[in-house]
Amino acid sequence: MSRNLPKVAIIGQANVGKSSLFNRMIRAQQAVVAREAGTTRDSVLGKVKYKNQAFWLIDTAGLKDPNDEFEATIQEQIQDAVDASELILVVLDSTKPFSNEDRLIAKKALKSRKHVILVLNKTDLKGNLPNEEFLRLGVKPIIRTSAEHNAGVDELLTEIAENIPKVKE
Protein backbone atom coordinates (compact mmCIF):
# COMPACT_ATOMS: atom_id res chain seq x y z
CA MET A 1 0.00 0.00 0.00
CA SER A 2 2.77 2.45 0.89
CA ARG A 3 3.89 2.44 -2.75
CA ASN A 4 0.87 4.63 -3.47
CA LEU A 5 1.93 7.34 -1.06
CA PRO A 6 2.39 10.80 -2.59
CA LYS A 7 5.96 11.79 -3.46
CA VAL A 8 7.72 15.04 -2.64
CA ALA A 9 10.99 15.94 -4.40
CA ILE A 10 13.70 18.14 -2.90
CA ILE A 11 15.66 19.99 -5.58
CA GLY A 12 18.26 22.75 -5.52
CA GLN A 13 21.92 23.46 -5.98
CA ALA A 14 24.68 21.58 -4.19
CA ASN A 15 25.34 22.57 -0.57
CA VAL A 16 22.05 24.30 0.27
CA GLY A 17 21.15 21.70 2.92
CA LYS A 18 18.81 19.39 0.97
CA SER A 19 20.14 16.23 2.65
CA SER A 20 20.08 17.80 6.12
CA LEU A 21 16.47 18.81 5.54
CA PHE A 22 15.68 15.33 4.21
CA ASN A 23 17.16 13.71 7.34
CA ARG A 24 15.21 16.10 9.61
CA MET A 25 11.95 15.29 7.87
CA ILE A 26 12.36 11.51 7.85
CA ARG A 27 13.76 11.70 11.39
CA ALA A 28 16.79 9.55 10.56
CA GLN A 29 20.34 9.90 9.27
CA GLN A 30 19.67 8.27 5.90
CA ALA A 31 21.13 10.80 3.49
CA VAL A 32 24.87 11.44 3.72
CA VAL A 33 25.62 14.96 4.87
CA ALA A 34 29.06 16.53 4.40
CA ARG A 35 30.58 19.98 4.09
CA GLU A 36 31.76 19.21 0.53
CA ALA A 37 29.33 20.14 -2.20
CA GLY A 38 28.05 17.28 -4.31
CA THR A 39 28.03 14.55 -1.66
CA THR A 40 24.63 13.25 -2.79
CA ARG A 41 25.03 11.55 -6.19
CA ASP A 42 21.88 9.42 -6.37
CA SER A 43 18.34 10.19 -5.35
CA VAL A 44 17.56 8.92 -1.85
CA LEU A 45 14.04 7.89 -0.87
CA GLY A 46 12.66 8.10 2.67
CA LYS A 47 9.23 7.81 4.22
CA VAL A 48 7.86 10.75 6.19
CA LYS A 49 5.04 10.37 8.69
CA TYR A 50 3.57 13.63 9.87
CA LYS A 51 0.43 13.87 11.98
CA ASN A 52 -1.87 11.34 10.24
CA GLN A 53 -0.30 11.77 6.82
CA ALA A 54 2.53 9.86 5.13
CA PHE A 55 4.52 10.52 1.97
CA TRP A 56 7.74 9.60 0.20
CA LEU A 57 10.47 12.23 0.26
CA ILE A 58 13.05 12.19 -2.55
CA ASP A 59 16.43 13.81 -1.85
CA THR A 60 18.12 14.62 -5.16
CA ALA A 61 21.72 15.50 -5.98
CA GLY A 62 22.59 19.17 -6.27
CA LEU A 63 22.12 20.62 -9.74
CA LYS A 64 25.41 21.44 -11.46
CA ASP A 65 26.86 21.75 -14.94
CA PRO A 66 24.91 19.37 -17.23
CA ASN A 67 27.71 19.39 -19.85
CA ASP A 68 29.60 16.80 -17.83
CA GLU A 69 28.28 13.35 -18.80
CA PHE A 70 28.01 12.19 -15.17
CA GLU A 71 26.20 15.43 -14.27
CA ALA A 72 23.82 14.91 -17.21
CA THR A 73 22.78 11.55 -15.68
CA ILE A 74 22.16 13.30 -12.36
CA GLN A 75 20.04 15.94 -14.16
CA GLU A 76 17.91 13.10 -15.57
CA GLN A 77 17.46 11.64 -12.08
CA ILE A 78 16.34 15.05 -10.82
CA GLN A 79 13.91 15.43 -13.73
CA ASP A 80 12.54 11.93 -13.02
CA ALA A 81 12.04 12.86 -9.35
CA VAL A 82 10.22 16.06 -10.36
CA ASP A 83 8.03 14.14 -12.84
CA ALA A 84 7.17 11.44 -10.29
CA SER A 85 6.30 13.88 -7.49
CA GLU A 86 3.08 15.57 -6.47
CA LEU A 87 4.94 18.43 -4.79
CA ILE A 88 8.38 20.00 -5.24
CA LEU A 89 10.55 21.70 -2.65
CA VAL A 90 13.03 24.16 -4.17
CA VAL A 91 15.74 24.64 -1.53
CA LEU A 92 18.03 27.67 -1.48
CA ASP A 93 20.70 28.89 0.90
CA SER A 94 19.14 31.96 2.56
CA THR A 95 22.56 33.57 3.07
CA LYS A 96 23.21 33.92 -0.68
CA PRO A 97 21.34 36.03 -3.23
CA PHE A 98 19.72 33.72 -5.77
CA SER A 99 21.79 32.91 -8.84
CA ASN A 100 20.94 32.20 -12.44
CA GLU A 101 21.12 28.47 -11.60
CA ASP A 102 18.57 28.99 -8.80
CA ARG A 103 16.31 30.80 -11.28
CA LEU A 104 16.57 27.83 -13.71
CA ILE A 105 15.79 25.36 -10.91
CA ALA A 106 12.73 27.39 -9.86
CA LYS A 107 11.62 27.59 -13.49
CA LYS A 108 12.00 23.80 -13.91
CA ALA A 109 9.86 23.26 -10.80
CA LEU A 110 7.17 25.76 -11.82
CA LYS A 111 7.07 24.33 -15.37
CA SER A 112 6.08 20.96 -13.87
CA ARG A 113 2.67 22.46 -12.95
CA LYS A 114 2.95 20.80 -9.52
CA HIS A 115 2.65 22.55 -6.17
CA VAL A 116 6.03 24.19 -5.46
CA ILE A 117 7.32 25.45 -2.12
CA LEU A 118 10.41 27.66 -1.86
CA VAL A 119 12.47 26.61 1.17
CA LEU A 120 15.04 29.13 2.38
CA ASN A 121 17.42 27.04 4.47
CA LYS A 122 20.27 28.06 6.79
CA THR A 123 18.20 30.91 8.26
CA ASP A 124 20.10 30.49 11.53
CA LEU A 125 23.28 31.85 9.92
CA LYS A 126 24.45 35.45 9.95
CA GLY A 127 23.63 37.40 6.84
CA ASN A 128 20.52 35.43 5.90
CA LEU A 129 18.44 37.46 3.49
CA PRO A 130 14.75 38.44 3.85
CA ASN A 131 12.04 36.67 1.82
CA GLU A 132 11.68 39.77 -0.39
CA GLU A 133 15.08 38.98 -1.93
CA PHE A 134 13.62 35.76 -3.36
CA LEU A 135 10.17 36.91 -4.54
CA ARG A 136 11.35 37.40 -8.14
CA LEU A 137 11.77 33.62 -8.44
CA GLY A 138 7.97 33.47 -8.56
CA VAL A 139 7.67 30.60 -6.09
CA LYS A 140 5.20 30.81 -3.22
CA PRO A 141 4.82 29.96 -0.44
CA ILE A 142 8.25 30.71 1.02
CA ILE A 143 9.18 28.81 4.16
CA ARG A 144 12.27 29.62 6.21
CA THR A 145 14.12 26.69 7.79
CA SER A 146 17.29 25.75 9.57
CA ALA A 147 17.69 22.02 9.04
CA GLU A 148 20.65 22.06 11.42
CA HIS A 149 18.58 23.53 14.28
CA ASN A 150 15.24 21.96 13.31
CA ALA A 151 13.68 25.41 12.86
CA GLY A 152 10.74 25.84 10.47
CA VAL A 153 10.59 22.10 9.71
CA ASP A 154 7.15 21.63 11.30
CA GLU A 155 5.82 24.59 9.33
CA LEU A 156 7.24 23.02 6.16
CA LEU A 157 5.73 19.60 6.95
CA THR A 158 2.34 21.23 7.61
CA GLU A 159 2.50 23.05 4.25
CA ILE A 160 3.40 19.78 2.48
CA ALA A 161 0.63 17.83 4.25
CA GLU A 162 -1.96 20.45 3.22
CA ASN A 163 -0.94 20.27 -0.44
CA ILE A 164 -0.53 16.58 -1.24
CA PRO A 165 -3.27 14.00 -1.81
CA LYS A 166 -4.64 12.63 1.46
CA VAL A 167 -3.54 8.99 1.77
CA LYS A 168 -3.57 6.98 4.94
CA GLU A 169 -1.15 4.12 5.24
Secondary structure, DSSP 8 states (H G I E B T S, - for coil): -GGGS-EEEEEEBTTSSHHHHHHHHHTS--S---SSTT---S-EEEEEEETTEEEEEEE---B--TTSHHHHHHHHHHHHHHHH-SEEEEEEETTS---HHHHHHHHHHHHTTSEEEEEEE-TTSTT---GGGGGGG----EEE-BTTTTBSHHHHHHHHHHTS-----
